[in-house]
Amino acid sequence: MVGLVYCKSGGGKTVNSTLVQTHKRNILMCSDNSSVVLNNFKREKLDIEKITHCVKSRTDVNDSEYFLKRFDDICNCGKYDNIIIDNISDLFDMWILELDEVGNSKDKRQDYQLVYQNLKRLVRKAALAKCNVLFTAWLDVTEITLPTGETVTRYAPKIPQKILDNVCGLCNIIAYINTGTDKSGNKIWYYMLEGNEKLYAKDQIYNRKVCKPQNIFEMEEKNK
């Protein structure tokens, strides 16, 4: 299964995404250094790997360090039950900046097109993986006009508009990270899974409206 969770920067993407099936073997591939927050939490079966390079044409980088190659290797190794990629919004920015640094393209539009295609290829590979893949993303807040003429604010993953539907269409589950309080007044995080005109979300697998972060890829035992 493929999932994507999103919220504003600092809203709990890394902490909550790494709660998925903590009893199994997971790996976090991190591009934005958010993994430092996990020093404050217990994740015994989680491996962490930093994404450092995306541009395959670089001559100063070992092929095994190239992100898509490394992702393929991890998918095929059979070691992990869940791969968490944190985060796809930053990964897009990182890719564009690295292409600019390499400077092989005279037309920057070609750089953007290359990254668009590679991100679509990445999510398609994730959909074919033999393990679960969970992406995180920052929040994009936009004003949209409905067919009725009403203007509303929409929450969606921060992914370029040109490929938003390509990426999200291949994800089985898209969740917005929200917070609330339990009966004791303690803060809790949960995933909103029911989409509407104002919120980009879905759950094709279990048709849930909400779930706990640890249960994104499985139903809670009490509901089975």
DOROSE-744458 format. One record per residue (C-alpha): residue in one letter; x, z, y. Coordinates in steps of 0.1 Angstrom, whole numbers, padded with zeros to 4 digits, always signed. Layout:
# DOROSE-744458
AXZY;...
This chain:
# DOROSE-744458
M+0000+0000+0000;V+0010-0006+0036;G+0001+0018+0064;L+0007+0021+0101;V+0003+0052+0122;Y+0006+0054+0160;C+0004+0076+0190;K+0022+0082+0223;S+0059+0090+0224;G+0064+0125+0213;G+0030+0127+0198;G+0041+0135+0162;K+0048+0102+0145;T+0080+0112+0128;V+0069+0147+0118;N+0036+0135+0104;S+0046+0103+0088;T+0073+0121+0067;L+0046+0144+0053;V+0034+0116+0031;Q+0036+0127-0006;T+0065+0151+0000;H+0065+0159-0037;K+0078+0124-0043;R+0110+0106-0033;N+0108+0091+0002;I+0132+0075+0027;L+0129+0073+0065;M+0145+0043+0081;C+0148+0053+0118;S+0156+0031+0148;D+0149+0054+0177;N+0168+0086+0167;S+0135+0105+0163;S+0147+0118+0130;V+0165+0146+0148;V+0132+0164+0151;L+0132+0169+0114;N+0160+0195+0117;N+0131+0218+0125;F+0111+0210+0094;K+0115+0211+0056;R+0117+0177+0039;E+0136+0183+0006;K+0130+0149-0010;L+0135+0128+0021;D+0165+0106+0026;I+0172+0094+0062;E+0189+0062+0071;K+0196+0049+0107;I+0187+0013+0115;T+0218+0001+0135;H+0217-0038+0134;C+0190-0064+0132;V+0208-0096+0140;K+0221-0113+0108;S+0243-0138+0128;R+0267-0111+0139;T+0302-0115+0125;D+0312-0079+0132;V+0286-0064+0109;N+0286-0060+0071;D+0257-0078+0055;S+0245-0046+0039;E+0239-0031+0074;Y+0216-0058+0084;F+0181-0043+0086;L+0160-0068+0066;K+0187-0070+0039;R+0188-0032+0037;F+0150-0030+0036;D+0150-0055+0007;D+0176-0035-0012;I+0156-0002-0008;C+0124-0019-0019;N+0141-0033-0050;C+0161-0002-0060;G+0131+0016-0076;K+0143+0049-0063;Y+0116+0056-0036;D+0078+0061-0037;N+0074+0057+0001;I+0095+0039+0027;I+0088+0050+0063;I+0100+0027+0091;D+0101+0046+0124;N+0093+0028+0146;I+0082-0008+0147;S+0077-0008+0185;D+0113+0003+0191;L+0125-0020+0164;F+0111-0050+0184;D+0129-0038+0216;M+0162-0031+0196;W+0161-0066+0181;I+0156-0084+0214;L+0184-0063+0230;E+0208-0071+0202;L+0200-0108+0204;D+0207-0106+0241;E+0240-0089+0234;V+0251-0116+0209;G+0240-0143+0234;N+0237-0172+0210;S+0204-0185+0224;K+0202-0202+0258;D+0165-0200+0258;K+0152-0164+0256;R+0119-0176+0244;Q+0136-0185+0212;D+0148-0149+0208;Y+0113-0136+0211;Q+0100-0162+0187;L+0127-0152+0162;V+0118-0116+0164;Y+0080-0123+0161;Q+0087-0142+0129;N+0110-0116+0115;L+0085-0088+0121;K+0058-0108+0105;R+0081-0114+0075;L+0089-0077+0074;V+0053-0066+0071;R+0046-0094+0045;K+0075-0081+0024;A+0061-0046+0028;A+0028-0058+0014;L+0045-0071-0017;A+0067-0040-0023;K+0063-0020-0054;C+0062+0012-0034;N+0042+0024-0003;V+0055+0014+0031;L+0045+0033+0062;F+0052+0020+0097;T+0050+0041+0129;A+0045+0027+0164;W+0041+0038+0199;L+0007+0037+0217;D-0005+0008+0238;V-0034+0015+0262;T-0051-0016+0276;E-0083-0025+0295;I-0104-0050+0276;T-0137-0067+0283;L-0163-0066+0256;P-0187-0096+0249;T-0213-0075+0267;G-0192-0076+0299;E-0184-0039+0297;T-0148-0030+0304;V-0133-0003+0281;T-0099+0013+0274;R-0086+0004+0240;Y-0059+0023+0220;A-0038+0002+0198;P-0003+0001+0182;K+0024-0010+0207;I+0031-0044+0191;P+0034-0077+0210;Q-0001-0092+0214;K+0010-0125+0198;I+0016-0108+0165;L-0006-0077+0167;D-0033-0092+0143;N-0006-0106+0120;V+0010-0072+0116;C-0021-0051+0115;G-0040-0076+0093;L-0014-0070+0065;C-0017-0032+0067;N-0042-0016+0044;I-0045+0015+0066;I-0040+0019+0104;A-0043+0054+0118;Y-0043+0069+0152;I-0026+0104+0153;N-0049+0129+0170;T-0048+0167+0173;G-0073+0195+0170;T-0075+0232+0161;D-0083+0249+0128;K-0107+0278+0123;S-0079+0302+0134;G-0072+0283+0166;N-0039+0268+0154;K-0030+0232+0164;I-0034+0206+0136;W-0027+0169+0134;Y-0049+0144+0116;Y-0053+0107+0113;M-0083+0088+0128;L-0091+0059+0104;E-0124+0045+0117;G-0119+0017+0142;N-0142+0005+0170;E-0139-0014+0203;K-0119+0014+0218;L-0097+0023+0189;Y-0076+0001+0165;A-0079+0017+0131;K-0090+0010+0095;D-0090+0022+0060;Q-0094-0006+0035;I-0085+0015+0005;Y-0108+0046+0007;N-0131+0038+0037;R-0124+0072+0052;K-0130+0082+0088;V-0102+0108+0090;C-0075+0122+0067;K-0046+0146+0067;P-0011+0130+0072;Q+0000+0139+0037;N-0030+0121+0022;I-0028+0087+0040;F-0021+0069+0007;E-0043+0091-0016;M-0076+0109-0015;E-0076+0147-0013;E-0081+0163-0047;K-0113+0180-0036;N-0129+0146-0027;K-0121+0129-0060;
